[in-house]
Amino acid sequence: MTDSRARTQPTAAAVLAYAESAIVEDDALLAARERAEELGAPAIAPSVGALLSLLARATDARAVVEVGTGAGVSGLWLLNGMSESGVLTTIDPESEYHRAARESFGGADVAPGRTRLINGTPRDVLPRLADDSYDLVFIDGPVINHPRFVTEAIRILRPGGIVVVHNATADGTVGDPESNDPVTVAAREAALIIADDDRLLPVLIPLGSGVLAAAKSRET
């Protein structure tokens, strides 16, 4: 006998709200998030942080690059999933953010040798990083620069590594055919760079403001 009652499908907003509520951040992460709010520094949603930890653990990440340090929220999530001997290289032009991130890492008892904070613009720093050397690259910089960041991320990723692009939807505008502002165009270009690279296996994950992740082939 079938149930004749109408089945209510959960809305996308309800699913996302549940995904966020299911994540519990520890005291160190909550303190880092408070620093981010005080500074006006963008911080990833807890669900995106949990995804970063999962991907770092799945790749047994020992060498990770982060574009956009902020107050250390995403860095803590990455470190939580990385190998205990892993080193996080995080890049940001704002020295004030670096000071806050150091406080956040110290509050989580992260050994100083596990983080390398580079005060500089990613477009200047990324080209100096070695080819095929990093297990995971997390891009959380200005969307307008995503095409350049993605190109460099693919270059420095080792075979089997993962690139993760935050706010890949440009706050949802990429799906609007009438949106052709420079930021939206840049987000689309970054996605096409990944889609057109035969070495990459991509997926768009509807968490936070949209996460685009892609794994690089293990074949050289």
C-alpha positions as CSV (number, residue, x, y, z in Angstrom):
1,M,0.0,0.0,0.0
2,T,1.5,3.3,-1.1
3,D,1.5,6.4,1.0
4,S,-0.9,8.9,-0.7
5,R,0.3,11.8,1.3
6,A,2.3,14.4,-0.6
7,R,6.0,14.2,0.1
8,T,7.6,17.5,0.8
9,Q,11.0,17.9,-0.8
10,P,13.5,20.0,1.3
11,T,14.5,23.3,-0.3
12,A,18.1,23.9,-1.2
13,A,18.2,26.6,1.5
14,A,17.0,24.1,4.1
15,V,19.7,21.6,3.1
16,L,22.4,24.2,3.2
17,A,21.2,25.4,6.6
18,Y,21.4,21.8,7.9
19,A,24.9,21.3,6.5
20,E,26.0,24.4,8.4
21,S,24.3,23.5,11.6
22,A,25.9,20.0,11.6
23,I,29.4,21.5,11.9
24,V,30.7,22.3,15.4
25,E,33.8,24.5,15.6
26,D,36.2,24.3,18.5
27,D,37.3,27.2,20.7
28,A,40.3,28.0,18.6
29,L,38.2,28.2,15.4
30,L,35.6,30.3,17.2
31,A,38.3,32.7,18.4
32,A,39.7,33.0,14.9
33,R,36.3,33.7,13.5
34,E,35.8,36.5,16.1
35,R,39.1,38.0,15.0
36,A,38.0,37.8,11.4
37,E,34.8,39.7,12.3
38,E,36.7,42.4,14.2
39,L,39.0,43.0,11.2
40,G,36.3,42.7,8.6
41,A,38.3,39.8,7.1
42,P,36.2,37.4,5.0
43,A,36.0,33.9,6.5
44,I,34.7,30.7,5.0
45,A,31.6,29.0,6.3
46,P,32.0,26.1,8.7
47,S,30.8,23.6,6.0
48,V,33.5,24.8,3.6
49,G,36.0,24.4,6.4
50,A,34.9,20.8,7.0
51,L,35.3,20.1,3.3
52,L,38.8,21.5,3.3
53,S,39.7,19.3,6.3
54,L,38.3,16.3,4.5
55,L,40.2,16.9,1.3
56,A,43.4,17.6,3.1
57,R,43.0,14.3,5.0
58,A,42.0,12.3,1.9
59,T,45.2,13.4,0.1
60,D,47.3,13.0,3.2
61,A,48.4,16.6,2.5
62,R,51.9,17.5,3.6
63,A,52.3,20.7,1.5
64,V,49.4,23.0,1.1
65,V,49.1,26.5,-0.4
66,E,46.4,28.9,0.6
67,V,45.6,32.1,-1.3
68,G,44.0,34.5,1.2
69,T,45.1,34.1,4.8
70,G,42.4,36.2,6.5
71,A,42.4,35.7,10.2
72,G,43.4,32.0,10.0
73,V,39.9,30.4,9.9
74,S,40.5,28.4,6.7
75,G,44.1,27.8,7.7
76,L,43.0,26.1,10.9
77,W,40.6,23.9,9.0
78,L,43.3,22.9,6.5
79,L,45.8,22.1,9.3
80,N,43.2,20.0,11.1
81,G,43.1,17.7,8.1
82,M,46.8,17.8,7.1
83,S,49.5,15.3,8.0
84,E,51.0,16.2,11.4
85,S,54.2,17.0,9.7
86,G,52.5,19.0,7.0
87,V,53.3,22.7,6.3
88,L,50.7,25.3,5.3
89,T,52.0,28.1,3.1
90,T,49.5,30.9,3.2
91,I,49.7,34.1,1.2
92,D,48.0,37.5,1.9
93,P,49.0,41.1,1.2
94,E,47.5,42.4,4.5
95,S,50.0,42.4,7.3
96,E,47.2,42.9,9.8
97,Y,45.6,39.6,8.7
98,H,48.9,37.8,9.2
99,R,49.1,39.1,12.8
100,A,45.6,37.8,13.5
101,A,46.3,34.5,11.8
102,R,49.4,34.0,13.9
103,E,47.3,34.5,17.0
104,S,44.8,32.0,15.7
105,F,47.4,29.4,15.0
106,G,49.1,30.0,18.4
107,G,45.7,29.6,20.1
108,A,45.3,26.2,18.5
109,D,48.8,25.2,19.6
110,V,50.0,24.9,16.0
111,A,53.8,24.5,16.0
112,P,55.4,27.5,14.3
113,G,57.2,25.3,11.8
114,R,53.9,24.1,10.4
115,T,53.0,27.4,8.9
116,R,54.7,29.7,6.5
117,L,53.0,33.1,6.2
118,I,54.0,35.1,3.2
119,N,53.1,38.8,3.2
120,G,52.7,39.6,-0.4
121,T,50.3,39.6,-3.4
122,P,49.5,36.1,-4.7
123,R,50.1,37.2,-8.3
124,D,53.7,37.9,-7.3
125,V,54.2,35.0,-4.9
126,L,52.6,32.1,-6.8
127,P,54.9,32.2,-9.8
128,R,57.8,31.7,-7.5
129,L,56.5,28.4,-6.1
130,A,57.8,25.2,-7.6
131,D,56.0,23.0,-10.2
132,D,54.3,19.8,-9.1
133,S,55.1,20.4,-5.5
134,Y,51.8,20.8,-3.5
135,D,49.1,18.4,-2.5
136,L,46.3,20.9,-2.2
137,V,45.9,24.6,-3.2
138,F,43.0,26.6,-1.7
139,I,42.1,29.8,-3.6
140,D,40.2,32.3,-1.5
141,G,41.4,35.6,-3.1
142,P,39.6,38.2,-5.1
143,V,37.4,36.5,-7.7
144,I,38.6,39.0,-10.4
145,N,42.0,37.2,-10.1
146,H,40.8,33.6,-10.1
147,P,41.8,32.8,-13.7
148,R,45.4,33.7,-12.9
149,F,45.4,31.9,-9.5
150,V,43.8,28.8,-11.0
151,T,46.4,28.7,-13.8
152,E,49.2,28.9,-11.2
153,A,47.5,26.4,-8.9
154,I,47.4,23.8,-11.6
155,R,51.0,24.3,-12.3
156,I,52.2,23.8,-8.7
157,L,49.9,20.9,-7.9
158,R,51.5,17.5,-7.8
159,P,49.9,14.6,-9.8
160,G,46.9,13.6,-7.7
161,G,46.7,16.9,-6.0
162,I,43.5,19.0,-5.5
163,V,42.7,22.6,-6.3
164,V,39.8,24.2,-4.4
165,V,38.3,27.5,-5.5
166,H,36.1,29.4,-3.0
167,N,33.2,31.6,-4.2
168,A,33.4,30.0,-7.6
169,T,29.9,31.2,-8.3
170,A,30.8,34.9,-7.8
171,D,28.1,35.1,-5.2
172,G,25.7,33.3,-7.5
173,T,26.0,35.6,-10.5
174,V,27.7,33.0,-12.8
175,G,24.3,31.3,-13.4
176,D,22.7,34.5,-14.6
177,P,23.1,34.9,-18.4
178,E,22.5,38.6,-18.1
179,S,25.4,39.1,-15.6
180,N,28.5,40.1,-17.6
181,D,30.4,42.3,-15.1
182,P,34.2,41.7,-14.8
183,V,34.0,39.6,-11.6
184,T,31.4,37.3,-13.0
185,V,33.3,36.9,-16.3
186,A,36.5,36.1,-14.3
187,A,34.6,33.4,-12.3
188,R,33.4,31.8,-15.6
189,E,36.9,32.0,-17.1
190,A,38.4,30.3,-14.1
191,A,35.8,27.5,-14.3
192,L,36.5,27.1,-18.0
193,I,40.3,26.8,-17.4
194,I,39.6,23.9,-15.1
195,A,36.9,22.3,-17.4
196,D,39.2,22.5,-20.4
197,D,42.2,20.8,-18.7
198,D,42.0,17.1,-19.5
199,R,44.2,16.4,-16.4
200,L,41.5,17.7,-14.0
201,L,38.4,16.0,-12.7
202,P,36.1,18.8,-11.4
203,V,33.0,19.1,-9.3
204,L,31.0,22.1,-8.1
205,I,29.9,21.8,-4.5
206,P,27.0,24.0,-3.3
207,L,28.4,24.9,0.1
208,G,29.0,28.4,1.3
209,S,29.1,30.7,-1.8
210,G,30.0,27.8,-4.1
211,V,33.1,25.6,-4.1
212,L,34.8,24.4,-7.3
213,A,37.2,21.5,-6.6
214,A,39.3,19.6,-9.1
215,A,41.7,16.6,-8.8
216,K,44.7,16.5,-11.0
217,S,45.4,13.2,-12.8
218,R,48.1,11.0,-11.2
219,E,49.4,10.3,-14.7
220,T,52.3,12.6,-15.7
